[in-house]
């Protein structure tokens, strides 16, 4: 039996969320024989080549890097085989073909931002907040054909506060998930982990599966005919990115932070109220959304007071 530090591990990930995981594995003494991340892409004002957050970490820590355009490329597959990994770990990366995830003898482990089988899909953090959940968690599981359906290895639950944004949950989750991955690697190495089929975690078929599809523009448009809780949850669930939006004097207005003021039987719905100095409210079916932080089309993000101070209202 190999010690966990002796396992040859390939890590696959791209964004900042994945950096916490690779850093935790490195600090735990794991042997990282390769990093697979997205190719550099042009962006920013000068359209310069930009490296992924994981690549920057790999460079700083002298880790071997692969950046394939296509995951079935024969040259890339040959490089993976040459690295002779015992295990692959995948965090916030793209979908892997079977020829990749089945290559190591111990398979491939994915870290997912929900308590699977709930919130399978691309945006589990966003949808948990949008749906008003008061808890979520992270799951490590073995990859298989269907996305996010593999056998569960470990899970850890944590609370979502009533005013937490998706960004707040993201920041806690990346640290909790990183430590769960280290526990998972150790458990796989010493063979103490039992794989649990996802279907067995549903409570005798009584649990309804909730999904986490990709966020599209239409998802982000605020419907003020809904309750203040539903609107508040949408704002929280899309903050800091991509942002829930409405139209204000014909321009897109993104709202990132808001409070709730409860009132009954408010009409008409969706109109704004303001003293043009300190507050901006939008009417919902059972109360007011009190805007705290926003971004007007073509402007930077600012507090509502900053926005009102510089905004010229059209005389009624």
Beta strands, then each sheet from edge to edge (+ up, - down):
strand 1: 8-13
strand 2: 31-36
strand 3: 41-43
strand 4: 48-50
strand 5: 65-66
strand 6: 87-91
strand 7: 108-112
strand 8: 135-142
strand 9: 152-159
strand 10: 244-248
strand 11: 251-262
strand 12: 272-274
strand 13: 280-284
strand 14: 287-296
strand 15: 301-303
sheet 1: 5+ 2+ 1+ 6+ 7+ 8- 9+
sheet 2: 3+ 4-
sheet 3: 10+ 11- 14+ 13- 12+
sheet 4: 10+ 11- 14+ 15-
end
